[in-house]
Structure formats: structure tokens, C-alpha cells
Amino acid sequence: MALENYQASDSEKELWIVKDASHAESFWIDPDEYKEHITKFLEKYY
């Protein structure tokens, strides 16, 4: 559903798929990369 949700929104967005992460597991797969990715997104769009 990630692609469907991505395509349904017209707002600022980035599609980021974390290998081996199921729903809501991306933080637990690699917390440091998750934090870095979110920080960069917020710096860019917020």
C-alpha cells in the first residue's frame, strides 16, 4: 500500500522503502538511518 498512499497525496512527500521492514518497523530496523532520513525531510519541507 505504500505506493498507493504515496500516489494519493499531492503534498510534499518522499517515498522511502526500508528493506526487510514491514508496516511501522522501519525505526526498529535501523534507528539511526530513520532519524537521519526524517530530520532531512523536515529540514527540507518544514
C-alpha distance matrix in Angstrom:
0.0 3.8 5.5 5.1 6.1 8.5 10.0 10.5 12.8 16.3 17.4 18.2 15.2 14.5 11.6 12.6 11.3 13.9 15.1 15.4 13.5 11.2 9.8 12.5 14.8 15.1 18.3 19.9 19.3 21.3 22.5 24.6 22.1 19.7 22.6 23.7 20.4 20.1 23.8 23.6 20.9 23.0 26.1 24.8 23.3 25.1
3.8 0.0 3.8 5.5 5.3 6.1 8.6 10.0 11.3 14.5 15.1 15.2 11.9 10.9 7.8 9.0 8.2 11.2 13.1 14.1 12.1 10.7 9.4 11.3 13.3 12.8 16.0 18.0 17.3 18.8 19.8 21.6 18.9 16.5 19.4 20.2 16.8 16.6 20.3 20.0 17.2 19.6 22.6 21.2 20.0 22.0
5.5 3.8 0.0 3.8 5.5 5.0 6.1 8.5 10.4 13.1 14.4 14.7 11.6 10.6 7.7 9.9 9.7 13.2 14.8 16.4 15.0 14.0 13.1 15.0 16.8 15.9 19.1 21.3 20.2 21.3 22.6 24.0 20.9 18.9 21.7 21.9 18.2 18.4 21.9 20.9 18.1 20.7 23.3 21.4 20.2 22.6
5.1 5.5 3.8 0.0 3.8 5.4 5.2 6.2 9.1 12.2 14.1 15.3 12.9 12.9 10.7 13.2 13.1 16.4 18.1 19.2 17.4 15.8 14.2 16.2 18.7 18.3 21.3 23.4 22.8 24.2 25.1 26.7 23.9 21.5 24.0 24.6 21.0 20.6 24.0 23.3 20.1 22.2 25.1 23.2 21.4 23.6
6.1 5.3 5.5 3.8 0.0 3.8 5.5 5.1 6.8 10.4 11.5 12.8 10.5 11.2 9.6 12.1 12.7 15.8 18.1 19.2 16.9 15.3 13.0 14.3 17.1 16.7 19.2 21.7 21.6 22.7 23.1 24.7 22.1 19.4 21.5 22.3 18.8 17.9 21.2 20.8 17.5 19.2 22.4 20.7 18.6 20.4
8.5 6.1 5.0 5.4 3.8 0.0 3.8 5.5 5.8 8.5 9.5 10.1 7.5 7.9 6.7 9.9 11.3 14.8 17.4 19.2 17.1 16.4 14.5 15.4 17.8 16.5 19.0 21.8 21.3 21.9 22.3 23.4 20.5 18.1 20.2 20.4 16.7 16.1 19.2 18.3 15.0 17.1 19.9 17.8 16.0 18.4
10.0 8.6 6.1 5.2 5.5 3.8 0.0 3.8 5.6 7.6 10.0 11.3 9.7 10.5 9.6 13.1 14.3 18.0 20.2 22.1 20.3 19.4 17.7 18.9 21.3 20.1 22.8 25.5 24.9 25.5 26.1 27.0 24.0 21.8 23.8 23.8 20.0 19.5 22.5 21.2 17.8 19.9 22.4 19.9 18.0 20.6
10.5 10.0 8.5 6.2 5.1 5.5 3.8 0.0 3.8 6.8 9.4 11.8 10.8 12.5 12.1 15.4 16.7 20.1 22.5 24.0 21.8 20.4 18.0 19.1 22.0 21.3 23.6 26.4 26.3 27.0 27.2 28.4 25.7 23.1 24.8 25.2 21.6 20.5 23.4 22.5 18.9 20.4 23.2 21.0 18.5 20.5
12.8 11.3 10.4 9.1 6.8 5.8 5.6 3.8 0.0 3.8 5.6 8.3 8.0 10.6 11.3 14.7 16.7 20.0 22.9 24.6 22.2 21.2 18.7 19.0 21.9 20.8 22.7 25.8 25.9 26.1 25.9 26.8 24.2 21.5 22.8 23.0 19.5 18.1 20.6 19.8 16.1 17.2 19.9 17.7 14.9 16.8
16.3 14.5 13.1 12.2 10.4 8.5 7.6 6.8 3.8 0.0 3.8 6.8 8.1 11.1 12.7 16.3 18.9 22.2 25.2 27.3 25.0 24.4 22.1 22.1 24.8 23.3 24.9 28.3 28.3 28.1 27.7 28.2 25.5 23.1 24.0 23.8 20.3 18.9 21.0 19.6 16.0 16.9 19.1 16.5 13.6 15.8
17.4 15.1 14.4 14.1 11.5 9.5 10.0 9.4 5.6 3.8 0.0 3.8 6.1 9.8 12.2 15.3 18.3 21.3 24.6 26.8 24.3 23.9 21.5 20.9 23.6 21.8 23.0 26.5 26.7 26.2 25.4 25.7 23.3 20.8 21.2 21.0 17.8 16.0 17.7 16.6 12.9 13.4 15.6 13.2 10.1 12.0
18.2 15.2 14.7 15.3 12.8 10.1 11.3 11.8 8.3 6.8 3.8 0.0 3.8 7.2 10.4 13.2 16.6 19.4 22.8 25.3 23.0 23.2 21.2 20.3 22.4 20.2 21.1 24.8 24.8 23.8 23.1 22.9 20.4 18.2 18.5 17.8 14.6 13.2 14.6 13.1 9.5 10.5 12.3 9.7 7.0 9.7
15.2 11.9 11.6 12.9 10.5 7.5 9.7 10.8 8.0 8.1 6.1 3.8 0.0 3.8 6.7 9.5 12.9 15.7 19.1 21.6 19.4 19.7 17.9 17.2 19.2 16.8 18.2 21.7 21.4 20.7 20.3 20.4 17.6 15.5 16.3 15.8 12.3 11.3 13.5 12.0 8.5 10.5 12.8 10.4 8.7 11.4
14.5 10.9 10.6 12.9 11.2 7.9 10.5 12.5 10.6 11.1 9.8 7.2 3.8 0.0 3.8 6.2 9.8 12.6 15.8 18.6 16.9 17.7 16.6 16.0 17.4 14.6 16.3 19.7 18.9 18.1 18.2 18.1 15.0 13.3 14.8 13.9 10.1 10.3 12.8 10.9 8.1 11.1 13.1 10.9 10.4 13.4
11.6 7.8 7.7 10.7 9.6 6.7 9.6 12.1 11.3 12.7 12.2 10.4 6.7 3.8 0.0 3.8 6.5 9.9 12.8 15.5 14.0 14.7 13.9 14.1 15.2 12.7 15.2 18.1 16.9 16.8 17.6 18.0 14.7 13.0 15.4 14.8 11.1 11.7 14.8 13.4 10.9 14.1 16.3 14.4 14.1 16.8
12.6 9.0 9.9 13.2 12.1 9.9 13.1 15.4 14.7 16.3 15.3 13.2 9.5 6.2 3.8 0.0 3.8 6.5 9.6 12.5 11.1 12.6 12.4 12.2 12.5 9.6 12.1 14.9 13.4 13.1 14.2 14.7 11.3 9.9 12.8 12.3 8.8 10.2 13.4 12.4 10.8 14.0 16.2 15.0 15.3 17.7
11.3 8.2 9.7 13.1 12.7 11.3 14.3 16.7 16.7 18.9 18.3 16.6 12.9 9.8 6.5 3.8 0.0 3.8 6.3 9.0 8.0 9.6 10.4 11.0 10.8 8.3 11.7 13.6 11.6 12.2 14.1 15.2 12.0 10.9 14.3 14.4 11.3 12.9 16.3 15.6 14.3 17.4 19.7 18.8 19.1 21.2
13.9 11.2 13.2 16.4 15.8 14.8 18.0 20.1 20.0 22.2 21.3 19.4 15.7 12.6 9.9 6.5 3.8 0.0 3.8 6.4 5.6 8.4 10.0 10.1 8.6 5.9 9.2 10.5 8.0 8.8 11.3 12.6 9.7 9.1 12.8 13.2 11.0 12.8 16.1 16.0 15.4 18.3 20.4 20.1 20.8 22.6
15.1 13.1 14.8 18.1 18.1 17.4 20.2 22.5 22.9 25.2 24.6 22.8 19.1 15.8 12.8 9.6 6.3 3.8 0.0 3.8 5.5 8.6 11.4 12.3 10.1 8.3 11.6 11.7 8.5 10.0 13.2 14.6 12.0 12.1 15.9 16.2 14.3 16.5 19.5 19.3 19.0 22.0 24.0 23.6 24.4 26.3
15.4 14.1 16.4 19.2 19.2 19.2 22.1 24.0 24.6 27.3 26.8 25.3 21.6 18.6 15.5 12.5 9.0 6.4 3.8 0.0 3.8 6.5 10.0 11.3 8.7 8.4 11.5 10.6 7.7 10.5 13.7 15.9 14.0 13.7 17.4 18.4 16.8 18.5 21.7 22.0 21.6 24.3 26.5 26.5 27.0 28.6
13.5 12.1 15.0 17.4 16.9 17.1 20.3 21.8 22.2 25.0 24.3 23.0 19.4 16.9 14.0 11.1 8.0 5.6 5.5 3.8 0.0 3.8 6.6 7.5 5.1 5.3 8.7 8.3 6.5 9.6 11.9 14.6 12.9 11.6 15.2 16.8 15.1 16.1 19.5 20.2 19.5 21.8 24.4 24.5 24.7 26.0
11.2 10.7 14.0 15.8 15.3 16.4 19.4 20.4 21.2 24.4 23.9 23.2 19.7 17.7 14.7 12.6 9.6 8.4 8.6 6.5 3.8 0.0 3.8 6.3 5.5 7.4 10.6 10.3 9.6 12.8 14.6 17.5 16.0 14.1 17.5 19.4 17.4 17.8 21.4 22.3 21.0 23.0 26.0 26.0 25.7 26.8
9.8 9.4 13.1 14.2 13.0 14.5 17.7 18.0 18.7 22.1 21.5 21.2 17.9 16.6 13.9 12.4 10.4 10.0 11.4 10.0 6.6 3.8 0.0 3.8 5.6 7.8 10.4 11.0 11.4 14.1 14.9 18.0 16.7 14.0 16.9 19.2 17.0 16.6 20.3 21.4 19.7 21.3 24.6 24.6 23.8 24.7
12.5 11.3 15.0 16.2 14.3 15.4 18.9 19.1 19.0 22.1 20.9 20.3 17.2 16.0 14.1 12.2 11.0 10.1 12.3 11.3 7.5 6.3 3.8 0.0 3.8 5.9 7.4 8.5 9.9 12.1 12.1 15.3 14.4 11.4 13.9 16.5 14.8 13.9 17.4 19.1 17.6 18.7 22.1 22.6 21.8 22.3
14.8 13.3 16.8 18.7 17.1 17.8 21.3 22.0 21.9 24.8 23.6 22.4 19.2 17.4 15.2 12.5 10.8 8.6 10.1 8.7 5.1 5.5 5.6 3.8 0.0 3.8 5.5 5.4 6.4 9.1 9.8 13.2 12.5 10.2 13.1 15.6 14.4 14.3 17.6 19.3 18.4 19.9 22.8 23.6 23.4 24.0
15.1 12.8 15.9 18.3 16.7 16.5 20.1 21.3 20.8 23.3 21.8 20.2 16.8 14.6 12.7 9.6 8.3 5.9 8.3 8.4 5.3 7.4 7.8 5.9 3.8 0.0 3.8 5.5 5.2 6.6 7.6 10.4 9.1 6.8 10.1 12.2 10.8 11.3 14.6 15.9 15.3 17.2 19.8 20.5 20.7 21.5
18.3 16.0 19.1 21.3 19.2 19.0 22.8 23.6 22.7 24.9 23.0 21.1 18.2 16.3 15.2 12.1 11.7 9.2 11.6 11.5 8.7 10.6 10.4 7.4 5.5 3.8 0.0 3.8 5.6 5.7 4.7 8.1 8.1 5.5 7.8 10.7 10.4 10.3 13.1 15.1 15.1 16.2 18.8 20.1 20.5 20.7
19.9 18.0 21.3 23.4 21.7 21.8 25.5 26.4 25.8 28.3 26.5 24.8 21.7 19.7 18.1 14.9 13.6 10.5 11.7 10.6 8.3 10.3 11.0 8.5 5.4 5.5 3.8 0.0 3.8 5.6 5.7 9.4 10.1 8.7 10.9 13.6 13.8 14.0 16.5 18.6 18.8 20.0 22.4 23.8 24.3 24.5
19.3 17.3 20.2 22.8 21.6 21.3 24.9 26.3 25.9 28.3 26.7 24.8 21.4 18.9 16.9 13.4 11.6 8.0 8.5 7.7 6.5 9.6 11.4 9.9 6.4 5.2 5.6 3.8 0.0 3.8 6.5 9.3 8.9 8.6 11.6 13.4 13.2 14.5 17.0 18.4 18.8 20.6 22.8 23.7 24.6 25.4
21.3 18.8 21.3 24.2 22.7 21.9 25.5 27.0 26.1 28.1 26.2 23.8 20.7 18.1 16.8 13.1 12.2 8.8 10.0 10.5 9.6 12.8 14.1 12.1 9.1 6.6 5.7 5.6 3.8 0.0 3.8 5.6 5.5 6.2 8.8 10.2 10.7 12.4 14.3 15.7 16.7 18.5 20.2 21.4 22.7 23.4
22.5 19.8 22.6 25.1 23.1 22.3 26.1 27.2 25.9 27.7 25.4 23.1 20.3 18.2 17.6 14.2 14.1 11.3 13.2 13.7 11.9 14.6 14.9 12.1 9.8 7.6 4.7 5.7 6.5 3.8 0.0 3.8 5.6 5.0 6.2 8.6 9.9 10.6 12.1 14.3 15.4 16.5 18.2 20.0 21.2 21.3
24.6 21.6 24.0 26.7 24.7 23.4 27.0 28.4 26.8 28.2 25.7 22.9 20.4 18.1 18.0 14.7 15.2 12.6 14.6 15.9 14.6 17.5 18.0 15.3 13.2 10.4 8.1 9.4 9.3 5.6 3.8 0.0 3.8 5.4 5.2 6.2 8.6 10.1 10.6 12.4 14.3 15.5 16.5 18.4 20.2 20.4
22.1 18.9 20.9 23.9 22.1 20.5 24.0 25.7 24.2 25.5 23.3 20.4 17.6 15.0 14.7 11.3 12.0 9.7 12.0 14.0 12.9 16.0 16.7 14.4 12.5 9.1 8.1 10.1 8.9 5.5 5.6 3.8 0.0 3.8 5.5 5.1 6.0 8.6 9.8 10.6 12.2 14.3 15.3 16.5 18.3 19.2
19.7 16.5 18.9 21.5 19.4 18.1 21.8 23.1 21.5 23.1 20.8 18.2 15.5 13.3 13.0 9.9 10.9 9.1 12.1 13.7 11.6 14.1 14.0 11.4 10.2 6.8 5.5 8.7 8.6 6.2 5.0 5.4 3.8 0.0 3.8 5.5 5.2 6.2 8.5 10.0 10.7 12.3 14.2 15.5 16.6 17.2
22.6 19.4 21.7 24.0 21.5 20.2 23.8 24.8 22.8 24.0 21.2 18.5 16.3 14.8 15.4 12.8 14.3 12.8 15.9 17.4 15.2 17.5 16.9 13.9 13.1 10.1 7.8 10.9 11.6 8.8 6.2 5.2 5.5 3.8 0.0 3.8 5.5 5.2 6.0 8.6 9.9 10.6 12.1 14.2 15.5 15.4
23.7 20.2 21.9 24.6 22.3 20.4 23.8 25.2 23.0 23.8 21.0 17.8 15.8 13.9 14.8 12.3 14.4 13.2 16.2 18.4 16.8 19.4 19.2 16.5 15.6 12.2 10.7 13.6 13.4 10.2 8.6 6.2 5.1 5.5 3.8 0.0 3.8 5.5 5.1 6.2 8.6 10.0 10.5 12.3 14.4 14.9
20.4 16.8 18.2 21.0 18.8 16.7 20.0 21.6 19.5 20.3 17.8 14.6 12.3 10.1 11.1 8.8 11.3 11.0 14.3 16.8 15.1 17.4 17.0 14.8 14.4 10.8 10.4 13.8 13.2 10.7 9.9 8.6 6.0 5.2 5.5 3.8 0.0 3.8 5.5 5.3 6.3 8.7 10.0 10.7 12.4 13.6
20.1 16.6 18.4 20.6 17.9 16.1 19.5 20.5 18.1 18.9 16.0 13.2 11.3 10.3 11.7 10.2 12.9 12.8 16.5 18.5 16.1 17.8 16.6 13.9 14.3 11.3 10.3 14.0 14.5 12.4 10.6 10.1 8.6 6.2 5.2 5.5 3.8 0.0 3.8 5.5 5.1 6.2 8.6 9.9 10.6 11.0
23.8 20.3 21.9 24.0 21.2 19.2 22.5 23.4 20.6 21.0 17.7 14.6 13.5 12.8 14.8 13.4 16.3 16.1 19.5 21.7 19.5 21.4 20.3 17.4 17.6 14.6 13.1 16.5 17.0 14.3 12.1 10.6 9.8 8.5 6.0 5.1 5.5 3.8 0.0 3.8 5.5 5.2 6.1 8.6 10.1 10.0
23.6 20.0 20.9 23.3 20.8 18.3 21.2 22.5 19.8 19.6 16.6 13.1 12.0 10.9 13.4 12.4 15.6 16.0 19.3 22.0 20.2 22.3 21.4 19.1 19.3 15.9 15.1 18.6 18.4 15.7 14.3 12.4 10.6 10.0 8.6 6.2 5.3 5.5 3.8 0.0 3.8 5.5 5.1 6.1 8.6 9.8
20.9 17.2 18.1 20.1 17.5 15.0 17.8 18.9 16.1 16.0 12.9 9.5 8.5 8.1 10.9 10.8 14.3 15.4 19.0 21.6 19.5 21.0 19.7 17.6 18.4 15.3 15.1 18.8 18.8 16.7 15.4 14.3 12.2 10.7 9.9 8.6 6.3 5.1 5.5 3.8 0.0 3.8 5.5 5.2 6.1 7.8
23.0 19.6 20.7 22.2 19.2 17.1 19.9 20.4 17.2 16.9 13.4 10.5 10.5 11.1 14.1 14.0 17.4 18.3 22.0 24.3 21.8 23.0 21.3 18.7 19.9 17.2 16.2 20.0 20.6 18.5 16.5 15.5 14.3 12.3 10.6 10.0 8.7 6.2 5.2 5.5 3.8 0.0 3.8 5.4 5.3 5.0
26.1 22.6 23.3 25.1 22.4 19.9 22.4 23.2 19.9 19.1 15.6 12.3 12.8 13.1 16.3 16.2 19.7 20.4 24.0 26.5 24.4 26.0 24.6 22.1 22.8 19.8 18.8 22.4 22.8 20.2 18.2 16.5 15.3 14.2 12.1 10.5 10.0 8.6 6.1 5.1 5.5 3.8 0.0 3.8 5.8 5.8
24.8 21.2 21.4 23.2 20.7 17.8 19.9 21.0 17.7 16.5 13.2 9.7 10.4 10.9 14.4 15.0 18.8 20.1 23.6 26.5 24.5 26.0 24.6 22.6 23.6 20.5 20.1 23.8 23.7 21.4 20.0 18.4 16.5 15.5 14.2 12.3 10.7 9.9 8.6 6.1 5.2 5.4 3.8 0.0 3.8 6.1
23.3 20.0 20.2 21.4 18.6 16.0 18.0 18.5 14.9 13.6 10.1 7.0 8.7 10.4 14.1 15.3 19.1 20.8 24.4 27.0 24.7 25.7 23.8 21.8 23.4 20.7 20.5 24.3 24.6 22.7 21.2 20.2 18.3 16.6 15.5 14.4 12.4 10.6 10.1 8.6 6.1 5.3 5.8 3.8 0.0 3.8
25.1 22.0 22.6 23.6 20.4 18.4 20.6 20.5 16.8 15.8 12.0 9.7 11.4 13.4 16.8 17.7 21.2 22.6 26.3 28.6 26.0 26.8 24.7 22.3 24.0 21.5 20.7 24.5 25.4 23.4 21.3 20.4 19.2 17.2 15.4 14.9 13.6 11.0 10.0 9.8 7.8 5.0 5.8 6.1 3.8 0.0
